[in-house]
């Protein structure tokens, strides 16, 4: 129950069925077709245990029109005794034709009398977890539904008249009558579903507006550029001009930094749009005002890319940049932590190590988080709390190369200001994407020979074979923090591919990079690839973000069907960073799932990150796309942001009105729906 989040009566009341079973009517055996799921009642003619490859309980049952065999591969001895000859059973399951005639395998079984009444409503089937049977869950939900405080909170004039009350809606959805349209239940268009989705969206909108209002009362340092003119000096030494989009977002961020309330802004832009330089200019404003900055990235490779760029831009201007990661030796780490605590280090770049307890800042004014979706809520809150003064909070700028579609920005991110870099720097060449079956692997290797002969470089990306691997673990392994409690990853694919390409490309430097390499080895491989000493880099997704080698013109992604759409787009963004025409080859293995086909089709049709994000949202749904706001629990369970835009707009209007005229009602509604999850909205 705990695993399902069922702690309160209201949680049980809101635990809605996945589907329904119709136990309101009986069907004669001669009316059932092969493959139908039906409920049949009859008398047991014979019950015996036989060995047919394995021990099985076989029960022959007949009604007035025919006979059916009930087959049980797992059973108790008591069941054989209970279901003996002459006993009347009511069974429900799928009818299929077996070797010995019609049969049901593991049907639901009840012992009944001839006058036992049928169910009066559809039977709910709930989402459950191992060891929690439906019968127990149905009783628990029914009890929670009866006890839950489901009184009407929202003033009646704010709701459409045709909608039922919340209590009526929930009772209906848990136990709909057999006459109701199953289509209206399944597509969530029934008024009971509309009421429930509206309630959820209203709680989400109110909580977002409350989070924004609370932040307006918080105090943050006012960061105005000082006498040193660091932002202008940085602009002067950059080897390129800012695009108009970059100039616009820099102005938005700079304005926020001069306000006494903490900035809470998301900077989004497609792969290669130049977010790092925008972050550097924001940091320059803060440092010029006499405050420190921290930049946290999810992987050591990405953090090091930022570190090298920022050191190259800022150290000649007199800025001391500290480096903090989990792989630093103890002495070096102590020195870096001391520089941060004394204020000598004005800018700190690193991985999760930046938020460790022993890291104390002298004056943290601005926190920058790259690839913010790869960090959990607790980690982002921890970084915000690094400002020792209890009266001040640091400004927060989060960055993402996964653009957020507007529908999500209006709901999941309604408490955030969003800045968008919607323009790529000049000189970038479009990337051509090709989708090939893996039986054309030799053709791809021949193309690699041609690219290397022309002096270009190539990435070959392999997925990790271990299916339990998740993005957090990849981030951890890339940051050098490997838990002994995790099973070792199967790196056979990437190591075998490295060996195969080394043999197929004699005389060509082929490097190998994965998260389990020691940090020094990873840095060495990346350095040799960046310098051109290595022509081909075989890697796992540790190169997904941040790696910038302008000479790389070919990206091969093996088993592309195993990757998510945003991850494929990120990987593709490692090429096309210079003036050379670039190609991304997606190798897939058959058979492809429907979603796999959709992902590869989207990659072949567009290189626009915003269009990719829109399609990703369509394929995965908002909960997965947003990583459930990295909270471990989705903030929207019932509403569909693609289909419920009308409800979103109505919920936003009602939320504003409630907060203005009925603040206590608004607060009660949020507590009912979100409980203690509102803390997540602050991150």
N, C-alpha and C positions, 0 to 999 in steps of 0.2 A: 504493500500500500504506500509505504514511504517512497519507494522508487517511482511510483506513478504520480507522486505529488499529492496524494489524497490524505491530507492532514486534518482538514476542517469539514464540517458538514456541507458548507457551500462548495468545497472542492468536489465532494461526492456528487452534489446536485449538478455540477457543471461537467461531470465526466460523462460525456454523451456517447451513445452507441456508435460503433463503426458501421453496423448494418442491423437488419432485423430479420427474424425468422417468422414465418407464418404458421403458427400452431393453432390457428382459430378454426381450421376445418380439416376433415379427414378425406382421403382420396382412396377409391377402390383400386386394387392392383391392376385391373384390366383397363383403367383410365390413364395409367402412367406410361410415358414413353421413356425409352432408354436415355439416360443422362439427366432426367428430371430429378429435382429434389422434392420429396413429398413426405407427408405424414400419413402413416397407415396404421390401422388397428386390427389385430387378429389374435388368434389363439396358437400357442406353441404346440406343434405336433411332435417335435423330437429335439433333444438337446444332448450333444455329445462332444467330447474332446478327441481330436484326431491328429495324427502326425502327417502333415503334408509339406515336407521340407522343414517345417517347424511346427511346434505345438499350437493348435488353433481350437477355439471354441466355435462350433457350428450349431446354430439354432434355426430349425425350420419352423416357419410361422405361416399360417394361412388365414385369409379373410374369405368372404363369401364368393369372391371372384377368382381366386388363384392362390399361389404359394410363392414365398420368397425365402432365400437363405440369408441369415444374418451371420456375418463372419467377423470374429474378433481375434486379432493376433496378440493383443495384450489383454489379460483378463484375470479375475480372481476366482478361486474355487467356489466362493460363496455365490458368485453370479450364475454359475452353472446350476447350482441347487435352486436358486431363486427363480430362474427362467426355465423351469421344468415343464413337461407336457401338461396341457390343460390350463396353463397360466395365460391370462390375457395381457398383451403388451401393446403399448402405443409407441411406435418408433418413427424417427424422422431421419432421413439421410438421402444419399444419391443412389438411384436405381441404375444398375448397369448389368449387362449380360455377361455372366461368367461361364466357366466350363460346364458347370452343373445347373445352368439356367439362371434365372434372375437372382441377383444378390445385392445386399447392402453391406459395405465394409465399415465397421465401427459406427453404426448409427447411434443417435441418442435414443435411450430406452427408458420407458416408465412402465411400471406395473399398474394396471388400472382395473376398475370394475366396469361392467357394461354401461352404467349410468354416470361414469366420471365426466364432469363437464369439460368442455374445451376452453382454451384461453379466450378471453374476451377482447384482447388487444395483441398487436404484434409483439413478439418476444425480442428484447434487446440483446445484442451481442456487443460486449464492451471491449475496448482496448485493455489488455491485461499483461502481466509479466509471468515468468515461469513460476510455477507453484501456487498460482492464485486462480482457482477454478471459477468459471462463469457463475455457477450457482451461488458461491460465497459473495462474489462481487455484486451480483444482482440484489442480494439481500442487503449488503452494505450500502449500495447506492439508494435503494428504496428507503432505508432507515435514515440516511443522510438527507434525502429529499424531503422526508416528512419533518425532520428537525430543523432544517436550514432556515435562517431568517430571510424569507423571500418577499417581504412586504414591499410595496411600491415606494420607491425613493424618488424617481423622476416625476416632476409635476405633470399631470395628465395632459394639459394643453400643449406640451412639447412633443407629444407622441401622436402618430396617426391613429385615428379612431378604429381602423380595421385591425390593428395589432392586438393580440391578447396580452394579458398581464404577464409579468415575468413568471409567476407561479404557474399560470395556465400553460405558458409556452414550454416550460421545463417538464411539467407533467405529461404534456402531449408528446414531446420529443422522446421521453423515456418509454412511454407506453401508447404509441399511436394506434388508432382503431384500424381494423382490417380494411375498412372502406376507403381509407385515405389514399391519395395518389402516391405510389412509391416514387414516381419520377420527381414530384414536388419535394419529397423528403431527400432524395439522393442529390438533386441539384441545388438544394438549400434555398429554394424560392418560396417555400411555404411561409405564411406570416409568422409562425412561431420561430422559424429560423431567422427571419428578418429582424424580429424583436431581439433575439439573442445576439446577433452580429452587431446590431446598433449599440446595445448595452456595452459590449466589449470595446468597440471603437470609441465610444464615449469615454470609458474609463482610461483608455490609452491617450486620447486627446487631452483630457483634463490633467492627467499626470504629467504629460509633456509640458503643458502650459504652466503647471505648478513648478516644475523643475526650472523652467526659464525665469519665472517670477522670483523664485528663491534665489537664483543666481544674481538677479538684479540687486538684491540686498547685501550680497557678499562684497568684500573689498579686495581689490587687487592693486599692485603697484602701478603707478602711472608711468609708462615707459615712453618718454619723449627723447628723440635723438639729442645728444649733448654737444659739447664744444668740439669733440674730436672729429665729427663728421664721418664716422665710420661707414654708414650706409653709402654715402656719395663716393668715398674712397674705394669701397668694394666695387661699386658700379664701374668706376674708372678703370680698374685692373681686369675686369672680366673680358675674356677674349671674344665676346659676342654681344649683340644687342638684345635686350629683352623684347619679347613679342608684346603686342598690344594687350593680349590676354594676361600675360605675366604682370605687366605694369598695372592693369586694373586690379588684380587680386592683391598685389603688394600694397596698393593704396587702401584697399578694404581692411587688410590686416593691420597696417600701420595706424589707421584710424582707431581700430579696436584697442590697440595697445596704449593709446593715449587716454583711454577712459578708465575711471577708477573701479569699474566692475570687471570681473575676470572674463576674458575672451573665451568663447567655447565654439570654435570654428572648425569646420571640415574643409580641407583643401583637396579637391578631387580633380584629376586630370588624367588623360589617357597615357599609356606607356610612352615615355620619351618626351612628354610635354614640358618638362623643365620645372618640376616641383622642388627639387633640391635647392636651386638657386633662390627660389622664393623663400624657402625656409632659412637660407643663409642670410638673406636681407632682413627677415624678421628678427633673426638672432642678432644681427648687427645693430638694429634699433635698440633692442633690450640691453646689449652690452654697452652701447654708447651712453645709455642712461645709468650705467653703473651696476647692472644686475647680471646674474648668471643665467645661462641657458643649458638645457639638457635635451639631447636628441636620442631617442630610443628606437632601435630597429629590431625586428623579430629574429634575424639571423646574423651570425657573425660576418658572413660574406657581405651582406647588404650594409651592415654597420661599418665595415671596413671601407666599402666603396664611398660611403658618405664621409668617413674620416679623411680619406685621401683627398677628396675634392675640397673639403672645408679647410684642411690644413694648407693645401695649395693656394686657396684664395685668401685665407685670413691670417695665417702666421706671418707673411710678409708685411701685414698691416699692424703687427704687434700683438695679435690675439693669441693667448695660450689655450691650446685645445687638449683636453684630457681624453684618455682612451680607457674604457672599462668594459671588460668582457669576462665571462666565466673561465676562459682558458689562460688568463694572465697568471704568471708566477706570483707567489705570495709577496715577494719583495716589491716587484713592480706594481702590484695592486695596492700595496700599502702606500707607496709613493703617490700614485694617482689619487687615492682617496684623500690623502693629506692635502694635495693641491686643490682638491674640490672643497674641502672643509675650510681651508684658509682663504679661499676666494682667489688664489693665484690662477687657477684654471677658470677662465671665463665661460668656456663652452665645454660641455662633457658629452662625448659621443660613445654609445655602447649598446649592449643588448640588455636583457633582463637584469644584468648585474647592476645597472644604474639605480634600480629601486631596492637593492638589498639594504637591510637595516643599518649596516655599518657605514653606508654612504650618507654623509650629511653635507648639505650645501650651506655656504655662507649666506648667499642671497639669491635664491632661485626665483627668477621673475617670469621665465617663459619655458614651458615644457612642449617639446615637439615629439610627436609619435608618428613614425612612418609605418605604412601598411597596418593601420590601426585595427583592422578586422582580425589580425593575427594575434592580438592581445586580448586577454580576458578582462572583464570589468574590474575585478579586484586589482589587477596590475595597473590599470589606468588610474584608478582612485588612489593607489599607493604613490604613484608619481606626483599626482596633484597635491598630496599631503606632505611633500618634501620641503615645503616652505615652513621653516620653524615657527615664524610668527603666527600665533593663533588668530590674529586679526586679518591676515592677508592670505590670499590664494594666488598661485601663479596663473598666468594666462596659459591657455591650452590650445595648441594648433595640431589637429590630427590630419594626416595625409593618407590618401588612398588612390591607387592606380586602377581600382575597380569602380568605375563610375556608378553612382546610385541613381536609378531611374526616378523621374520626378514624383511618381506615385508613392514611392517609398520615402523620398525626402519629405513629403508632406505628412507622413504618418510616423514612421519609425524615427525620423530625424527632425520632427517638428520643433524640438527644443534646441536645435543647432542652427547656427548661421552656416551657409554653404557657399564657398567660393569655388568657381569652376574655371579651369584653364581649358578652353575649348579651341585651342589653336596650337598646332605643332610648329616647332622652329623651322625656318626656311632651310632648304637643302636636303631635307629628308626624302628618300625615294620610297614609293609605295612598295609594300611587300606582297609578292604573289604567293598564294597558298595553293598547294596541290595535295589531293587526297589519293593515296595509293594503297592497294592491298599489299600485305607483307610478302606476297610471292613475287613482288617486283623489287625486292631488296637489292639484287645485284645491279639493277639499273641505277638505283640511288647511290650505291657505292661508286659506280662509274662516274656519276655526276660530281661526287666528292673529289675524285681524282682531277677532274677538269677544273674545279674551283681552286684546289690547292695549287695546280700548275699555273693558274693565273695570279697566284699570290694572295688569294683570299683565304679566310679561315672559316671553320665549320664547327657547329655544335651538334652532338648526337645525344638526345635525352632519353633515358630509360626510366620506366616506372619502378618503384620498389615493389617487390613481389609479395611481401607480407601484406595480406589484405586487411590486417588490423591496424596498419599504419594510418595515422591521421595527421592533419596539418599541424596540430600542436606538437606532436612528436617530431615531425620533420623540422619544425622550428627549433625544438630543443636539441635535436641531434646536430643541426647546423650551427647552433650556438655552443656546441661542445659540452652540453650537459646531458650525459647519457645515464639513465637510471638503470641500476643493476636489476631492478624488478621487471624490466621489460624484456620480452623474448628477443634474441638477436635477430636483426633484420636479414632477410635473404637477399644478399647483394649479388647472387650468381648471375642475374641478367646483365647488370651493368659491367661486371668484371669479365664475363664471357664476351660481351659485345666489344669491350676494349681489346681483348685478345684477338677477336676475329678481325677487327678493323686494322689492328697493328700488322697482322699477317697479310691482309688484303692490300695494304698501302705501304709497301716496303720503302724505306727511306724517308717516310713522312713522320713527323713528331706527333704522336697521339697521346694525349694526357687523360688521366682518370681522376674524377672528382666525385666524392660522395660524403655524406655527413659524418661517417664514422672515421674518416681520416683525421689524424691529429691536426690541430689548428695550424701548426707550422707547415705541415705538408700541404694543407689546403691553400695556404697563402702562397706557397712556392709554386704550386700548379697554376693558380690564377695569375701570378706574376709572369710566369713563362708564357702563358697563353696571351696575356695582354701585350707582352713585348713582341710577340710573333715567333718566339722560339718554338712553340707548339702550334701546329696548323689545325689539329682536330682535338676537340675536347669532348670526351664521353662522360656524361654526368647524370646525376639524379636531379630532382627538382630543387636542389640547393642553389641552382643558378636562376631560379624563377624570377626573382626581382633584383634590381639594382646593378646587375653586372653590365658593364658598358665597354664593349670592344668594337669600335667603329669599323674595323676591318673585317668583321664576321659578316658573311653574306648568305650563308646557308644554315638553316635550322632543320634538323631531322628529329621528329618526335615519334619514338617507337611505341606501339600499343597505345596510340592516341585515344582510342575509345575508352581507356581507363581514366583519363583525366577529365576534370570539370572544365566547363567552357571558359570561365574567367582564368583558370590556370593555363589553359592552352593559349589564350590571348596574351597572358603575361610572358609565357615562354617565347612565343612568336616575337614579342617586343625586344628580345635580345639581339635580333638582327634588324637591318634597315636603319641603323643608327649613324650611318655615314652617307656618302654620296653614291656608293655602289648599289646597283640593282640587287635586291635580295629576294630569296625564296624560302618558304617554309613548307616542308614536306611532312604530311601526316600519314604515318604508316599504321594500318589497322589490321586486326585479325578478325576473321569471320567466325561465328555469325555476330552481326551487330544488333544490339537492342534498339528499340524505337528511339529512346532518348540519345543513345550513342549516334544514331544516324542524324538526328536533329542537331547535335553539337557539331559534328564534322561538317554538315551542310552549312551551318551558320558561319563556321570558320572560313569555308571556301568562298562564301558570298560577300563577306564584309570584313574590313579591317578597322571599322569605326568602333571604338571602345564603348560608346554610349548605346549603339545598336546591339553590340554583343551583350551588354548588361541587360538590355530590354528582353532579348531572347532568353538569356539565362534565367531571368525572373519568370518568364513563361514556362520554361522547362522545369525549374526546381521549385517554384513557389517562394513567397517572401520569407518564410521562416528559415529555410535552408540558405537562401541568398544572403540574408543578413547574419547568418550564423547565430540566430536567435539572440542577436545583440550580444553574443558571446557571454550570455548569462547562464547558460545551461538550461534555460526554460524559455520557450517561445512567448513573446509578449502578445501575439495574436494567434489564437487557436481556431477560431471559427470564421472570421471575415476573410474574404479573398480580395486583395487590393486591385487585382485586374478587373474583377466583376462588380465590386461594391463601391465604386467611386461616388455614386449618389449618396450612399450611406456615410462615406467618409466626410463629404461636404456637410451633410446634415449634422453629423456628430461634432464637427468643428464649431458650427454655429451654436449648437446647444451647449457645448462645453464653455464657450465664451460667456454665454448668458448665465449659466449656473455659477461660474466663478464670480461673476459680477453681482448677481442678485441672490444666489442661494449657495454661498460658499460651504456651509456645513453639509448640505445635500451633496455637493460635489465631492467633498472629502469622504463621506460615507460610501459613496459609489465607488471611489478608487480603492478603498480598503476592502470592500466586498470582492472586487475583481482581481486586484493585484496583490493584496496582502503586503508582504515585506519586499516585493520585487521593485517597488518604486525607487529603491536605492540605486538600482542599475541605471536608471535614467540620468543620474548625476554624472555618469561617466561617458 
